[in-house]
Amino acid sequence: MEHTYQYAWIIPFVPLPVTISIGLGLLLIPTAAKNARRMWAFPSVSLLSIVMVFSADLSIYQINGSYIYQYLCSWTINNDFSFEFGHLIDPLTSIMSILITTVGIAVLFYSDNYMSHDQGYLRFFTSMSFSAISMLGLVTSTNLVQIYIFWELVGMCSYLLIGFWFTRPIAANACQKAFVTNRVGDFGLLLGILGFYWITGSFEFRELFEILNNLIPNNGVNCLFATLCAFLLFVGAIAKSAQFPLHVWLPDAMEGPTPISALIHAATMVAAGIFLVARLFPIFRVIPHIMWIISLVGIITVLLGATLSLAQRDIKRGLAYSTMSQLGYIMLALGIGSYRAALFHLITHAYSKALLFLGSGSVIHSMESIVGYSPDKSQNMVLMGGLTKYVPITKTTFYVGTLSLCGIPPLACFWSKDEILNDSWLYSPMFAIIACSAAGLTAFYMFRIYLLTFEGHLRVQFQNYSGTKNSSLYSIPIWGKEEMGLNSQNLPFLGINNNKQGLSFFSNKVYQMDGNVRKSTQFFSTHSDNKDTSIYPRESDNTMLLPLLILFLFTLFVGSIGIPFERLGTGFDILSKWLIPQITFLQKSLDYSVDWYEFVRNSIFSVSIACFGIFIASLFYGPVYSSFQNLDLINSFVKMSPKRIFSDRIKYGIYSWSHNRGYIDIFYATFFIKGIRRLALLTNFFDKRIIDGITNSVGITTFFVGEGIKYVGGGRISSYLFVFLSCVLGFSFFFLFQPF
């Protein structure tokens, strides 16, 4: 076993050879590398699978023996400073490693088919693999400097992935927004790291924890300064995990390909902030007020994310705000000291959200297969509906993921979210009320997404091969506004490009490829091997469905690791046994008792809230809503039913709040972006008119004085003597007649 732990340092580096090979191939021999693009998917998935097996092996050792292993090697040593690199294997590391590798394998396997049309296929796999490598390096780090290095690499990979289709202005702006927003958090993290080094003289985790646990209770350090440093560390987590108020980059990150969204939202970038707080939890819990700040930020994010998702029309943006809200639950759990519940929900949410994002990718893939359908509309739920009979497997997996995120038993997220809700009641009834209300909103918006996408009728207008409209399909508005529906003129017929061919490793099918990015003016079909292209959506290929089925199984059964099967009288379970070393270090009791009557009672309450949210969503978007097939009927229905559940004003207010992102982006644009620009203009004016004006005035004055003086000199000595004597007499009279 010791031998196994010693070689754990290879975890981040196993996938690196393929990543380097692809990168060098694209740099040195781009044509040959692109021609051989089919061979790179298999080694990428294979090497990440090796890491998964190795991580699972280490986890088994930890569950059976409760070991924490740390290996250090000196990087630089002198009399006053010593810096070491190494790897740390503990329960948190093993949990994160398994999460990263399992989700990463599913996403890479899925991406081989999804990205086959794109000439950036190799660049995509390089960035995805390096993102997983960076995250694995982050979770195995032994000190704050090592964490910061991999932290920046994770941010760089996310920047490259979000802006993958960089020739699209909206994608370029999205990656820049993510980069700038995270720079705020990263600067705070750097200041926090330097502050704690100032206090303790060390970057190593264990030394930091021990020194601070001795200094703070004994007033050996200024508590205000320690709190400020801890808050600055937390600012880094706020930005990475899209917590309020640095969450604004998250919905724009959906401009990248859907597999990127699945990886970022489940296992890499947004999980990095949660990991940082969990890793530094022993620091946060001994510093006054910082735990309350963490819980406050978490509960605000929970409610804000839930409300912003209520009326989104883009399926990926709706899921993005859902991620924001669920990460808020995890941050809330960490803030109230519920370490186990936070990690439990991190696991269950990751698999459920990866399933939902890959399911949304399958939906987008199927919508793009419709002849004459514009790809830039393929994420709009207004134009979906009735997909159940066309994509039954995708529908089933998406339905289970939706139920899990809603907290319906016995699916994964039910067990973890219910535990967080129960712990929040013990911490603060106000926080618990908000968390429970957000749980009802979660059920509402998730079923809204599901119903708009899969139930009812296909709400899209398109043109057939002859260019005539097919009147059997229609567009109906979501919120009763006529302008929210789409006119057939907005969906022009687009031809299929047959110039270039692409290959997939896991699939024998041949796909269309076009350029470097998806463009709103070019239609991409992944079903070009069929001569008769269907005018209806199609189910995705097996290479995309297999990852969905695997994540479907995880969503069904991963919650069992937190269920107390071993002893029904206590809460001792696989997850608690896994976390024995971590919880022991945090001085928590493992043998906590569970009152099963109270557990069932609280579960009934939380499930009832979720069912109420599902019921409301069904009223708005269920069979009654979908039965209307005429725009005039919809408009008349809205007009004559203002008191049905909400008034039109409230309904449109909700839409406006969600559509405008809670007006937070507008606030930032008005007070920060415009404010900074006005400050820049003012500074520019001051520099040019005042600073440069004074300098230029001195030069101009000197010039004119010189020009005037040159005319005084005529070359006559008598004239010079006259001027000299006149000046002398003038000064003499001035000083002689000065009053004393």
Residue, then its C-alpha position, 0 to 999 in steps of 0.5 A: m500500500e505504501h508503494t501505491y501511495q508513493y506513486a500517486w504523484i503520477i495522477p496529474f501527469v498520466p494524461l499529459p503525453v497525449t496532450i503534449s503530442i497533440g499540441l506539438g502535432l498541431l504546431l509542427i505538422p498541422t496537416a498530418a495531425k488533422n488527417a490523423r485526428r481519428m487516433w487521438a480520442f482513444p488514448s485520451v480516454s484510455l489514459l484518463s481511465i488509468v487515472m480513474v482506476f488508480s484513484a479508485d484504488l487509493s480510495i479503497y485503501q482509504i476506506n479500509g485503512s483511513y490513511i492520509y499520505q503526503y510526499l514532499c520534495s524540496w524545491t528551494i532551500n536557504n536559511d530563511f525560506s524553504f519551499e517544497f512541492g509534492h502530493l497529498i492523498d486524503p479523502l478530499t483528494s480521492i473524492m475529487s480525483i474520482l469525480i474529475t476522471t469519471v465525468g472527464i471520461a464520459v465527456l471525452f467519449y461523448s465529445d468524439n461524436y459531438m465535435s466530429h464536424d469541427q476542424g478544431y477537434l484536436r484543439f478541443f481534445t487538447s484543451m479538455s485533457f489539459s483542463a482535467i490535468s490542471m484540476l487533478g494537479l490542483v486537488t493533489s497540491t500540498n501547499l498554497v503556492q502549488i494550489y495557486i499555480f494549478w488554479e491559474l492553469v484551470g482558469m486558463c483552460s476554461y478561458l480557452l474552452i469558453g472561447f473555443w469558437f473564438t471567431r464568434p464575437i459573442a464567444a470571444n466576449a464570453c471568455q474575456k468576461a470569464f477571464v476578467t471576472n476571475r482575475v478579481g477573485d485570483f487577485g484576492l486569493l493571491l493577497g490572502i496567500l501572502g497574508f497567511y504567509w506573513i502570519t505563519g511563515s509557511f505555505e504548507f497546509r498542515e503547518l498553517f492549520e496547526i499554527l493558526n489553531n494555536l495563535i487565534p484562540n490565544n490572541g496571538v494574531n490580530c483577528l481582524f487581519a486574519t479575518l481579512c486574509a481568510f476573506l481574500l482567500f474566499v474571494g478566489a472561491i467566489a469567482k471560480s465557483a460563480q457565487f454572488p457577486l462574481h457569478v456574472w461570467l457563468p451564463d456567458a460561458m455557455e457559448g462554448p461547446t456543450p461538452i465543455s459546459a458539462l466538464i466545467h459545471a460538474a468537475t473542473m472550474v466551478a468545483a475548484g472554488i468548492f474544493l478550495v473552501a473544503r481544503l482550507f476549512p480548518i482555517f475558516r472554522v477557527i476565524p471569527h465571522i468568516m463562516w457566517i460570511i461563507s454561509l451568507v454568500g451561499i444562501i444569497t447565491v442559492l436564491l439568486g440562481a434559482t430566480l434567474s433560471l425561472a424564465q430562461r429560454d436558452i436550455k444551457r443558460g437555464l442549467a447554468y443558473s441551476t449550477m450556480s444555485q446548487l453550488g450555493y447549497i454546497m457553499l451554504a453547507l460549508g458555511i454552517g459547518s456541514y462538511r460531510a453534507a457539502l462533499f456529498h452534494l458536490i458528488t451527487h450534483a456533479y453526476s446529475k448536472a453532467l447528465l443534464f448538460l450532456g442531455s441538453g447537448s443531445v437535444i441540440h444535436s437532434m434539433e440541428s439535424i432538422v433540415g432547414y433549421s438554423p443552428d443558432k436557434s438550436q438551444n432555444m426551448v421556445l422552438m422545442g417541445g414534443l421531442t419525447k417520441y423523437v429522442p426517447i433515450t435522451k428524454t429518459t436520462f434527462y428526466v431522471g437527471t431533472l428528478s434528481l436535481c429536484g430532490i425526488p427520492p431515491l435519486a442522488c441529489f435527494w439524499s445530499k440536498d435533504e441533509i443540507l436542508n436539515d442542517s440549515w434548520l439547526y443553524s438558522p431558521m431564516f436560512a432554512i426557509i430561504a433554502c427550502s423556498a429555493a428548493g421549490l423554485t428548483a423543482f419549478y424551473m427544472f420541470r419547466i426546462y423538461l416540459l418545454t423541451f420534451e412534452g407537448h408539440l414541436r414548436v418550430q417553423f422551418q422550410n422544406y427542400s422546396g422552400t415552402k413553409n411547413s404549416s404543421l409545425y408552429s411557434i408559440p410564445i412562452w410568456g404570452k408575448e407575441e414578440m417572444g415567438l419566432n417568425s419563419q422569416n427568422l429561420p431561413f433555409l440553409g444548405i448543407n456543406n459537403n466540401k470537407q469530411g471528418l472522422s470519429f474514432f468511436s463511431n464509423k460514421v462520417y460527419q460534416m465539417d466546416g471551418n473552425v467554428r459553428k457559425s450562425t450562417q452555416f448549418f452543420s448536420t451530423h446525419s449526412d450519411n443518410k441520403d434522405t435527411s429527416i425533417y424531424p429531430r433524431e436520436s443521437d448516435n450510440t457514442m453519445l448515448l453511452p455516456l448518458l446511460i453511464l451518468f444515468l446509472f451514477t445518478l440512480f445509485v451514487g446517493s447510496i454512498g451516503i445512506p446509513f446501510e450498515r447500522l440503521g440506528t446511526g448515520f455511519d455510512i460509506l461516505s462517513k467511513w471514507l471521510i474518517p481521517q478528514i473529519t477526525f482532523l476537523q474534530k468532528s464526531l463520526d458516530y452521529s445518531v440519526d432519528w429515522y422518524e425525524f429524517v422521514r418527517n423532514s424528507i416528506f416536507s422537502v419532497s412536498i416542496a419539490c412536488f409543489g414546484i413540479f405541480i406549478a410548472s405543470l400548470f404553466y407548461g404541461p399538457v394544458y399549455s401545450s394543447f394550444q396550437n394557435l398563436d391567437l388562442i394563446n394570446s386570448f388565453v393570456k388576456m382573459s386569465p390574468k388571475r389564474i395563478f399570477s397576474d400578468r404584471i407579476k409574470y412579466g416581472i419575473y420574466s424581466w428579472s430573469h431575462n435581465r439577469g437580476y439587473i446585476d450585469i446592468f448595474y456592473a455595466t453602469f457603475f463599473i464599466k461606464g464609471i471606469r471609462r468616465l474615470a479614464l476620460l477624466t484622467n486623460f483630460f487631466d493629463k492632457r489639459i492640466i499636466d501637459g498644459i502646464t508643460n506646454s505653457v512653459g515651453i510656449t512662454t519661453f518661446f515668445v519671450g525669446e522671440g521678443i528679446k531677439y528684437v531688443g538686441g540691435g548690436r549697438i553698445s549705446s543702446y545696451l548701456f541705456v537699457f542697463l542704466s535704466c534697469v539699475l536706476g529703476f531698481s535703485f528707486f524701488f529699493l530706496f523708497q521702500p517703506f520700512 
